[in-house]
């Protein structure tokens, strides 16, 4: 059991996280996966998942849309201002529409009045064609599509992941068509 004083911010107690706008004493007993409950009169029942920091990092990891999706699902289980802010940011700014939709669904389930943003059209990542041409030029002249795909995945995981998440089952077909259309200027 640990005791701490918190004032206007976040305080870490072992593996737990406490958020408050007031000064108070609190005792926490935490086991893995347990929610932290603040029952002090001034805290208004604020709660965060015990693994909040890890979920926040996962929700913002641009190179893995599946990890973002999982983090959103787990964050959506806690009704908290910080969680709502993260979900709102993801809903409005994520490059993969499936992730935006998941954040929207979680916000709706938390009772938030939000609108699902329109699907982005055109290039999801600015300068995509230029980046892909550079990757293609860096390979030998007679390289295969699979060599190109592997190099893209190694060099620009963010691009690979974004388009894989957005295109779904059509990703390989789209990437191969894009690769064959690229010039070697």
C-alpha positions as CSV (number, residue, x, y, z in Angstrom):
1,X,0.0,0.0,0.0
2,X,1.3,3.4,-0.9
3,X,0.4,7.0,0.1
4,X,0.9,10.1,-2.0
5,X,-0.1,13.7,-2.3
6,X,-1.2,15.0,-5.6
7,X,-1.7,18.6,-6.7
8,X,-2.9,19.7,-10.2
9,X,-1.6,16.9,-12.2
10,X,-0.5,13.3,-12.5
11,X,1.2,11.3,-9.9
12,X,2.6,7.8,-10.3
13,X,2.2,5.3,-7.4
14,X,4.1,2.2,-8.2
15,X,2.4,1.0,-11.4
16,X,-0.7,3.1,-10.9
17,X,-1.6,6.5,-12.1
18,X,-3.7,9.1,-10.4
19,X,-5.1,12.3,-11.9
20,X,-6.6,15.1,-10.0
21,X,-7.3,18.8,-9.8
22,X,-7.2,19.0,-6.0
23,X,-4.8,18.2,-3.2
24,X,-5.6,15.1,-1.2
25,X,-4.2,12.0,0.4
26,X,-5.0,8.7,-1.1
27,X,-4.1,5.0,-0.5
28,X,-3.9,2.6,-3.4
29,X,-3.7,-1.1,-3.6
30,X,-3.2,-2.3,-7.1
31,X,-3.1,-5.6,-8.9
32,X,-2.5,-6.0,-12.6
33,X,-5.5,-5.0,-14.8
34,X,-7.4,-3.4,-11.8
35,X,-9.0,0.0,-12.3
36,X,-7.9,2.8,-10.0
37,X,-10.8,4.3,-8.2
38,X,-10.6,7.6,-6.5
39,X,-13.3,8.0,-4.0
40,X,-12.3,11.3,-2.4
41,X,-15.2,13.8,-2.5
42,X,-13.2,16.3,-4.6
43,X,-12.2,13.8,-7.4
44,X,-15.7,13.1,-8.7
45,X,-14.9,9.4,-9.3
46,X,-12.1,9.9,-11.9
47,X,-10.7,6.5,-13.0
48,X,-8.1,5.4,-15.5
49,X,-7.0,1.9,-16.5
50,X,-4.0,0.8,-14.6
51,X,-2.0,0.5,-17.9
52,X,-3.1,4.0,-19.1
53,X,0.4,5.1,-20.1
54,X,1.0,2.0,-22.2
55,X,-2.4,2.4,-23.9
56,X,-1.8,6.0,-24.6
57,X,1.5,5.1,-26.3
58,X,-0.1,2.3,-28.3
59,X,-2.9,4.6,-29.4
60,X,-0.4,7.0,-30.8
61,X,2.0,4.5,-32.4
62,X,1.8,5.4,-36.1
63,X,3.5,2.2,-37.4
64,X,0.9,-0.2,-36.2
65,X,-2.8,0.4,-36.9
66,X,-3.8,-2.9,-35.3
67,X,-2.1,-1.9,-32.0
68,X,-3.9,1.5,-32.2
69,X,-7.2,-0.3,-32.7
70,X,-6.7,-2.6,-29.7
71,X,-5.6,0.4,-27.5
72,X,-8.8,2.3,-28.6
73,X,-11.0,-0.6,-27.6
74,X,-9.4,-0.9,-24.2
75,X,-9.3,2.9,-23.6
76,X,-13.0,3.0,-24.5
77,X,-13.8,1.0,-21.3
78,X,-12.9,4.0,-19.0
79,X,-15.0,7.1,-19.1
80,X,-12.5,9.8,-18.3
81,X,-11.7,13.3,-19.7
82,X,-8.1,12.2,-20.7
83,X,-9.4,9.1,-22.5
84,X,-12.1,11.1,-24.2
85,X,-9.5,13.6,-25.4
86,X,-7.2,10.9,-26.8
87,X,-10.1,9.2,-28.6
88,X,-11.3,12.5,-30.0
89,X,-7.9,13.3,-31.3
90,X,-7.5,9.9,-32.9
91,X,-11.0,10.1,-34.4
92,X,-10.2,13.4,-36.1
93,X,-6.6,12.8,-37.1
94,X,-5.7,9.1,-37.6
95,X,-4.7,8.2,-41.1
96,X,-6.4,4.8,-41.1
97,X,-10.2,5.2,-41.4
98,X,-10.9,1.9,-39.5
99,X,-9.1,3.4,-36.5
100,X,-11.1,6.6,-36.8
101,X,-14.3,4.6,-36.9
102,X,-13.3,2.6,-33.8
103,X,-12.6,5.8,-31.9
104,X,-15.9,7.2,-33.0
105,X,-17.7,4.1,-31.8
106,X,-16.0,4.2,-28.4
107,X,-16.8,7.9,-28.0
108,X,-20.5,7.2,-28.8
109,X,-20.5,4.4,-26.3
110,X,-19.2,6.8,-23.7
111,X,-22.1,9.1,-24.4
112,X,-20.1,11.8,-26.3
113,X,-21.9,13.8,-29.0
114,X,-19.4,13.4,-31.9
115,X,-19.6,13.2,-35.7
116,X,-17.6,10.7,-37.8
117,X,-15.2,12.5,-40.1
118,X,-15.4,12.0,-43.8
119,X,-13.0,9.4,-45.3
120,X,-9.9,11.1,-46.7
121,X,-9.5,11.0,-50.5
122,X,-6.3,10.9,-52.5
123,X,-2.9,10.4,-50.9
124,X,-3.2,9.6,-47.2
125,X,0.4,10.6,-46.7
126,X,1.7,13.7,-48.4
127,X,4.4,13.0,-51.1
128,X,3.7,9.3,-51.4
129,X,4.5,9.0,-55.0
130,X,7.9,10.8,-54.5
131,X,8.7,8.5,-51.6
132,X,7.8,5.4,-53.5
133,X,9.9,6.5,-56.6
134,X,12.9,7.0,-54.3
135,X,12.5,3.5,-52.8
136,X,12.1,2.0,-56.3
137,X,15.3,3.9,-57.5
138,X,17.2,2.6,-54.5
139,X,16.7,-1.0,-55.7
140,X,18.5,-2.8,-58.6
141,X,17.0,-2.2,-62.1
142,X,15.5,-5.6,-62.4
143,X,14.1,-5.9,-58.9
144,X,10.8,-7.8,-58.1
145,X,7.6,-6.5,-56.6
146,X,8.3,-8.5,-53.5
147,X,11.7,-6.8,-53.1
148,X,10.1,-3.4,-53.4
149,X,7.4,-4.4,-50.9
150,X,10.0,-5.6,-48.4
151,X,12.1,-2.4,-48.8
152,X,9.0,-0.2,-48.3
153,X,8.1,-2.1,-45.2
154,X,11.6,-1.7,-43.8
155,X,12.2,1.9,-44.8
156,X,8.7,3.4,-44.3
157,X,6.7,1.3,-41.9
158,X,4.3,4.2,-41.3
159,X,3.4,4.3,-45.0
160,X,3.2,0.6,-45.3
161,X,1.0,0.3,-42.2
162,X,-1.3,3.2,-43.1
163,X,-2.1,1.9,-46.6
164,X,-2.3,-1.7,-45.4
165,X,-4.9,-0.6,-42.9
166,X,-6.8,1.6,-45.3
167,X,-6.8,-0.8,-48.3
168,X,-7.4,-4.0,-46.3
169,X,-7.5,-7.1,-48.6
170,X,-6.8,-5.0,-51.7
171,X,-3.5,-3.7,-50.3
172,X,-1.2,-6.1,-52.3
173,X,-3.1,-5.5,-55.5
174,X,-3.0,-1.7,-55.0
175,X,0.7,-1.7,-54.1
176,X,1.7,-3.9,-57.0
177,X,-0.3,-1.7,-59.4
178,X,1.3,1.4,-57.9
179,X,4.8,-0.1,-58.1
180,X,4.4,-1.0,-61.8
181,X,3.1,2.5,-62.6
182,X,6.1,4.2,-61.0
183,X,8.7,5.6,-63.3
184,X,12.4,5.3,-62.7
185,X,13.1,8.9,-64.0
